[in-house]
């Protein structure tokens, strides 16, 4: 099956945030803090959490490695390594495109930097190949490398690459084995987790999702810690039950409906507290009687105010003022007439009030003296009612003039207006002004309903002013119309009505003993009042509950069940019987056949479980029994089985595959690598000189195409490439060449160096010469029967061995000369430091010995 298409079809149906997460894992292998933060924002935004900055780029199909059958991409070389560790930018590492390339180097030589460049370019989901610049040079430059390849069409191409970026599509066919692949994860059931290379993305995805889920869970818990504490609100109330039931479905409007405390509810709370106070009183009947009396007193006050208001209407006062004004006008007119009528009378005061009283008395006496005569009787021989003498003509005329004046229209008008106004004045004086002003109930109202008392006070003051103004009429003074304040009868009626209802309600409460119900209602109102004070905090709780639900949805998105199911589906198709047989073969060849295994199809967090168990009566943990070498052997067995069973011939890269191996496993690993090199391009990085020798030997036997690169460090420069193996691995002819080259530089040192330092250089050279004689014995005299890095003894090579007395003598002489210069000796000997010519002669002896073969 072509996994790229299968994985693409699955990922193409994922939500955007999930596709973006996969892209990051294919590019980097592991999320850094910035990636984690961005992915978390993407997830939380997808579930509706606001204030999240979205940063998403979906995965594209080309980012998924695709190891197709017959993939023929080959790596030719690495060159122009700029700002990569301390690598020499001039060095070029060439690779054998057909067969095996061995890259050998000691620790810190720079070998690992080349390996990281390759692994990073080839392997998706690699999280341990971070490449750093030279720490001794100015920072800021981006590391770059030039990768020269042969594409599938056979055309040479160059990839110009920045390090620490996404893998290259063209090199994604390569399979890689390194310390990361070699990890063995054991569990309590002695299970070893095996993850096929192409499916490792599921494991990485599961690991990251678990990590992201933990972070989001912690973020959710931190948010929940900010939840306001409203536990003090009464537990036995509907408000409390509502608060406890707040969920992501609750809205602010729901809070308003339950927790808003209105003015009417405040009034009701006041009523209830008063009711409870009344019912808790030792004599509630007394309170009821007081309330009843107050209602009665206010009603009496109302009646008095109504009486005053009904008499002192604007119309009545205007009519009174009109009557008074007409009276004053008539009176003024009569004064003029009186002066004309009573002027020049014998006696002063005619027309005055005493005179008028006398006149009216005479009129009444006339009804007795002359009952049949009209007053004044001025008939012939009529007598005066006072002096009882016969009236003279002059007196008759005077009396008739007086009566005519008194009976005139003006006089009658004056009397009529005066009567009307006096009647109204009498009415005014009869009104209950003093009663309303001094009513004791007003003191009660002043305390219980101050606003109503103010209205009553204003009205009473206005009517007192009006009364004073109107009563000026008694002194015949001008009277003005004053505007009265509005009589608060409506407010008084409302007070009477409200308190009458209250009286009736309290009577019923008192009769039914409803104190318990009131206490319960009071608790509800108090709880609502307290909730109203905390309304903003309750809003915050609602928001937190909504966000909590969104966090839960986000956490739910990160569970790995679907990943495991997809992995199980693909692994069932991917891990075939051929693969299982290959594992058995590799385990046996790597001497791990004492381990029984069962390849299970079920997935656990994106991993396929291989049941491994030791063939033993006890059941210890594998890590407690297996050595590091055995654990790595298991991993290499899985890798080789996977590579062998795949239907493609893409290249493989192995980085230190045999560290911790014994010689037997090292031999087998070398054999398998040579076998794979006959099918595909194989690149091996190693610092193991024995493994290097073994690969060379087996490659030579099988006639496998093989090339070597030796990586060296020269002073502060690493990654220097040479074809020359290190001294310990060089054959005798190359050792002689090396010693001769060193002699050329020694001639300068003889002059320039301090004698002591030069002496040390000479001793070093003779030490290498001595090792040259030792290698010549192994290589020439013994004919390769016994080799230093080979555990076997090749008896068939004995025919090539050549040992004579002369050769033995040459070896002894050469070894003696070299040893004398190397070993410490007594100062008494006083041996001179050899000259360059003497050293050349000693080297010629070794070269002559070699040439004799």
NORJONOR-V772891 format. One record per pair of residues at least 6 apart in sequence whose C-alpha atoms are under 6 Angstrom apart, sorted by sequence separation. I is the first residue (numbers start at 1). J is the second residue. D is the distance in Angstrom with one decimal. If there is no record, write none. Layout:
{{I/J/D} {I/J/D}}
//
This chain:
{{95/101/5.7} {105/111/5.8} {150/156/4.4} {186/192/5.0} {278/284/5.7} {383/389/4.8} {587/593/5.4} {45/52/5.8} {82/89/5.7} {149/156/5.7} {185/192/5.6} {383/390/4.1} {384/391/5.9} {446/453/5.5} {712/719/5.7} {786/793/5.3} {81/89/5.0} {149/157/5.4} {185/193/5.7} {382/390/5.5} {383/391/5.4} {445/453/5.7} {711/719/5.3} {712/720/5.1} {785/793/5.6} {80/89/5.4} {148/157/5.9} {381/390/5.6} {600/609/5.6} {711/720/5.5} {785/794/4.6} {148/158/4.5} {600/610/5.8} {711/721/4.9} {41/52/5.4} {147/158/5.7} {599/610/4.5} {710/721/5.7} {42/54/5.3} {147/159/5.0} {598/610/5.7} {710/722/5.2} {785/797/5.2} {79/92/4.7} {116/129/5.3} {146/159/5.8} {598/611/4.8} {710/723/5.8} {78/92/5.8} {146/160/4.8} {597/611/5.1} {709/723/5.4} {78/93/5.2} {597/612/4.2} {77/93/5.4} {145/161/5.4} {466/482/5.8} {596/612/5.5} {77/94/4.3} {144/161/5.6} {596/613/5.3} {783/800/4.9} {76/94/5.9} {77/95/5.5} {144/162/4.4} {378/396/5.5} {595/613/5.6} {783/801/4.5} {76/95/5.1} {143/162/5.8} {144/163/5.8} {595/614/4.8} {782/801/4.5} {143/163/5.5} {781/801/5.3} {781/802/5.0} {462/484/5.2} {781/803/5.8} {74/97/5.8} {462/485/5.9} {17/42/5.6} {670/695/5.5} {17/43/5.9} {459/485/4.8} {459/487/5.8} {651/680/5.4} {653/682/5.9} {655/684/6.0} {656/685/5.7} {651/681/4.6} {652/682/5.1} {653/683/4.8} {654/684/4.8} {655/685/4.7} {656/686/4.8} {629/660/4.6} {649/680/5.6} {651/682/5.7} {653/684/5.9} {629/661/5.1} {568/602/5.9} {568/603/5.4} {20/56/5.6} {23/59/4.7} {20/57/5.3} {20/58/4.6} {19/58/5.1} {20/59/5.9} {564/603/5.4} {567/606/5.8} {19/59/5.4} {564/605/5.6} {564/606/4.5} {124/167/5.7} {563/606/6.0} {732/776/5.9} {122/167/5.6} {770/815/5.9} {121/167/4.4} {85/132/5.6} {121/168/5.3} {85/133/4.4} {86/134/4.9} {770/818/5.4} {84/133/4.6} {85/134/4.2} {122/171/5.0} {83/133/5.0} {122/172/4.9} {587/637/5.8} {586/637/5.0} {766/818/5.2} {767/822/5.8} {583/641/5.2} {763/821/5.8} {84/143/5.4} {582/641/5.0} {763/822/5.4} {4/64/6.0} {83/143/4.7} {82/143/5.5} {4/66/5.3} {82/144/5.2} {81/144/5.9} {81/145/4.5} {80/145/5.5} {80/146/5.7} {579/645/5.4} {79/146/5.2} {78/146/5.9} {78/147/4.9} {77/148/5.2} {76/148/5.3} {76/149/5.0} {75/149/4.3} {74/149/5.5} {590/665/5.5} {74/150/5.1} {73/150/5.6} {73/151/4.8} {73/152/5.1} {72/152/4.9} {331/414/6.0} {330/414/5.0} {327/414/5.3} {327/417/5.0} {327/418/5.8} {323/417/5.4} {29/125/3.4} {28/125/5.7} {29/126/4.4} {30/127/5.2} {324/421/6.0} {26/124/5.1} {29/127/4.5} {323/421/6.0} {26/125/4.7} {690/789/5.3} {25/125/5.5} {320/421/6.0} {67/173/4.8} {65/172/5.3} {27/166/4.2} {295/496/6.0} {261/529/5.4} {259/528/5.3} {261/532/5.7} {259/531/5.5} {260/532/5.2} {259/532/5.4} {237/524/5.6} {234/527/5.9} {233/527/5.8} {248/545/5.0} {247/545/5.4} {248/546/4.0} {213/555/5.4} {213/558/6.0} {209/558/5.3} {206/560/5.8} {206/605/5.8} {206/606/6.0} {203/606/4.6} {202/606/5.1} {203/607/5.8} {195/607/5.9} {194/608/5.8} {193/609/5.0} {193/610/5.9} {192/610/5.6} {191/611/5.0} {191/612/5.7} {190/621/5.5} {190/622/5.9} {182/632/5.4} {182/635/4.9} {174/650/5.4} {176/652/5.7} {173/650/5.2} {174/651/4.7} {175/652/4.6} {176/653/4.8} {177/654/4.7} {178/655/4.9} {174/652/5.2} {176/654/5.8} {47/550/5.7} {100/677/5.4} {69/647/5.4} {70/648/5.2} {99/677/4.5} {69/648/3.8} {70/649/5.6} {71/650/5.5} {99/678/5.8} {68/648/5.8} {106/687/5.3} {99/681/5.2} {100/682/4.8} {101/683/4.8} {102/684/4.9} {103/685/4.7} {104/686/5.2} {105/687/5.2} {98/681/5.6} {100/683/5.9} {104/687/5.5} {97/681/5.7} {111/711/5.9} {109/711/6.0} {109/712/4.9} {109/713/4.7} {101/706/5.8} {103/708/5.8} {105/710/5.7} {99/705/4.9} {100/706/4.7} {101/707/4.9} {102/708/4.7} {103/709/4.7} {104/710/4.8} {105/711/4.7} {99/706/6.0} {101/708/5.7} {103/710/5.8} {110/718/5.0} {109/718/5.4} {110/719/4.4} {109/719/6.0} {88/717/5.9} {91/720/5.9} {88/718/6.0} {91/721/5.9} {86/717/5.7} {87/718/4.7} {88/719/5.7} {86/718/5.3} {87/719/4.7} {88/720/5.9}}
//
